[in-house]
């Protein structure tokens, strides 16, 4: 179990630091080990991490192949959760499907999945707060802007609220992500506010060199 957890944690760190190629090698090994140990929860996590990796590749390249692969792995997560009865990961399945829907700009579908992910959420409250800003993004894109602004504010406040109990790296990932998504949503309607949140994200990312993926996201975001 410890070796498997270590492998998955290392894969996530490599993903956040931009070492995507190495991520897939590690995740394939982790999948075989999880199956050998009959560890359904960890096997599901492999597909979660793979979907995230494909999503980041799509965001970097614009190649729809990666978006399709991200969606397929997200669908696999839900299928495995149901097949194996791993109900504690149901919220994860919905969250991954929401992320995949965003790649195809299916904002209504994404909003529904993110709402379900928050409804069934089990786990770390800081992580839940980070999921809330994805829901807020989908809400904003569907036109429910007032509701979205409240959701963004709650997400940021909740991430900050749990700062002391959150790993510093993860805290920076969550908060910078919230600022980036808020800036992106506000670009058309409120440029000054968008610039404000963009600057806050820049400040965090400059201070933590490990946030390679966040830095790449900033380079694509023009405010």
C-alpha positions in Angstrom: 0.0 0.0 0.0 2.8 2.5 1.0 4.7 1.8 -2.3 1.5 2.4 -4.3 0.6 5.6 -2.5 4.1 6.9 -2.9 4.0 6.1 -6.7 0.7 8.0 -7.1 1.9 11.0 -5.1 5.1 11.2 -7.1 3.0 11.0 -10.3 0.9 14.0 -9.2 3.9 16.0 -8.2 5.4 15.3 -11.6 2.2 16.4 -13.3 2.1 19.7 -11.4 5.8 20.3 -12.3 5.1 19.7 -16.0 6.8 16.3 -16.4 3.8 14.8 -18.2 5.7 12.1 -20.0 7.0 10.5 -16.8 3.5 10.7 -15.3 2.0 8.1 -17.7 4.9 5.7 -17.1 4.4 5.9 -13.4 0.6 5.6 -13.6 0.7 2.5 -15.8 2.9 0.9 -13.2 0.6 2.0 -10.4 -2.4 0.5 -12.2 -0.8 -2.9 -12.5 0.2 -2.8 -8.8 -3.3 -1.7 -7.7 -4.9 -4.5 -9.7 -2.4 -7.0 -8.2 -3.3 -5.8 -4.7 -7.1 -5.7 -5.7 -7.1 -2.1 -4.4 -10.1 -0.7 -6.3 -9.8 2.8 -4.8 -6.2 3.3 -6.0 -7.0 1.8 -9.4 -9.7 4.4 -9.7 -7.2 7.1 -8.7 -4.9 6.1 -11.6 -7.7 6.9 -14.1 -8.4 10.2 -12.3 -4.7 11.2 -12.6 -4.6 10.0 -16.2 -7.6 12.1 -17.1 -5.9 15.1 -15.4 -2.7 14.5 -17.4 -4.6 14.3 -20.7 -6.5 17.5 -19.8 -3.3 19.4 -19.2 -1.9 18.1 -22.5 -5.0 19.4 -24.3 -4.7 22.8 -22.6 -1.1 23.0 -23.7 -1.5 21.8 -27.2 -5.1 22.3 -28.3 -5.1 18.8 -29.7 -8.6 17.4 -29.4 -7.2 13.8 -29.1 -6.1 14.6 -25.6 -9.6 16.1 -24.7 -11.2 12.9 -26.0 -8.8 10.7 -23.9 -9.4 12.9 -20.8 -13.2 12.4 -21.2 -12.9 8.6 -21.8 -10.8 8.2 -18.6 -13.4 10.3 -16.7 -16.1 8.1 -18.0 -14.1 5.1 -16.9 -13.8 6.5 -13.4 -17.6 6.6 -13.0 -18.0 3.1 -14.5 -15.5 1.7 -12.1 -17.0 3.5 -9.1 -20.4 1.9 -10.0 -19.0 -1.5 -10.9 -17.0 -1.8 -7.7 -19.4 0.0 -5.4 -16.7 2.5 -4.3 -19.3 5.1 -3.3 -16.7 7.3 -1.5 -15.3 8.2 -4.9 -18.6 9.1 -6.5 -17.9 12.8 -6.0 -14.6 12.4 -7.8 -16.3 10.8 -10.8 -18.7 13.7 -11.2 -15.9 16.2 -10.8 -13.8 14.5 -13.5 -16.8 14.4 -15.9 -17.3 18.1 -15.2 -13.7 18.9 -16.1 -14.0 16.9 -19.3 -17.2 18.7 -20.2 -15.4 22.0 -19.9 -12.9 21.0 -22.5 -15.7 20.7 -25.0 -17.4 23.9 -23.8 -20.4 22.0 -22.7 -21.0 24.4 -19.8 -24.5 23.3 -18.8 -23.3 19.7 -18.6 -20.2 20.7 -16.7 -22.2 22.8 -14.2 -24.5 19.8 -13.4 -21.5 17.5 -12.9 -19.7 20.0 -10.7 -22.8 20.6 -8.6 -23.1 16.8 -8.0 -19.4 16.6 -7.1 -19.9 19.2 -4.4 -23.2 17.5 -3.2 -21.6 14.1 -2.7 -18.1 15.4 -1.7 -16.2 13.5 1.0 -12.8 14.6 1.9 -10.5 17.6 2.6 -12.4 20.9 2.9 -9.7 22.9 1.1 -9.9 20.6 -1.8 -13.7 20.9 -1.9 -13.2 24.7 -2.0 -11.0 24.3 -5.0 -13.7 22.3 -6.7 -16.1 25.1 -6.0 -14.3 27.5 -8.3 -14.7 25.1 -11.2 -18.4 25.0 -10.5 -18.3 28.8 -10.4 -16.6 28.9 -13.8 -19.3 26.7 -15.4 -22.0 28.8 -13.8 -20.5 32.0 -15.2 -20.3 30.5 -18.7 -24.0 29.4 -18.5 -25.0 33.0 -17.8 -25.7 32.6 -14.0 -23.2 35.3 -13.3 -24.4 36.6 -9.9 -24.5 33.0 -8.5 -21.1 32.4 -10.0 -19.5 35.5 -8.4 -20.8 34.3 -5.0 -19.4 30.8 -5.6 -16.0 32.2 -6.6 -15.9 34.3 -3.5 -16.8 31.4 -1.3 -14.2 29.2 -2.9 -11.4 31.7 -2.3 -12.5 32.4 1.3 -12.7 28.7 2.1 -9.3 27.9 0.6 -7.8 30.7 2.8 -9.8 29.5 5.8 -8.1 26.1 5.7 -4.6 27.4 4.9 -3.0 26.2 8.1 -4.3 22.7 7.7 -3.3 22.5 4.0 0.0 21.5 2.5 1.7 24.7 1.4 2.2 23.5 -2.2 -1.4 22.4 -2.5 -2.6 25.6 -0.9 -0.7 27.5 -3.6 -2.2 25.3 -6.3 -5.7 25.8 -5.1 -5.5 29.5 -4.5 -3.7 30.4 -7.7 -6.1 28.3 -9.6 -9.1 30.1 -8.1 -7.6 33.5 -9.0 -6.8 32.3 -12.6 -10.3 31.0 -13.2 -11.9 34.1 -11.6 -9.7 36.4 -13.9 -10.7 34.3 -16.9 -14.4 34.5 -16.2 -14.3 38.3 -15.6 -12.2 39.2 -18.7 -15.1 40.3 -20.9 -17.4 41.8 -18.2 -15.0 43.5 -15.7 -11.4 44.0 -17.0 -10.2 45.8 -13.9 -11.3 43.0 -11.5 -9.9 40.4 -13.9 -6.5 42.2 -13.8 -6.7 42.3 -10.0 -7.1 38.5 -9.7 -4.6 37.9 -12.5 -2.0 39.8 -10.5 -2.8 37.9 -7.3 -2.2 34.6 -9.2 1.1 35.9 -10.6 2.3 36.8 -7.1 1.7 33.3 -5.8 3.2 31.6 -8.9 6.3 33.7 -8.8 6.9 32.7 -5.2 6.5 29.0 -5.8 8.7 27.6 -8.6 7.0 24.3 -8.4 3.8 25.7 -10.0 5.0 25.0 -13.5 1.5 24.1 -14.8 0.0 27.3 -13.3 2.8 29.3 -15.0 1.9 27.8 -18.3 -1.8 28.7 -17.7 -0.9 32.3 -17.0 1.1 32.5 -20.2 -2.1 31.6 -22.1 -4.3 34.0 -20.2 -4.1 37.6 -21.5 -5.8 40.2 -19.2 
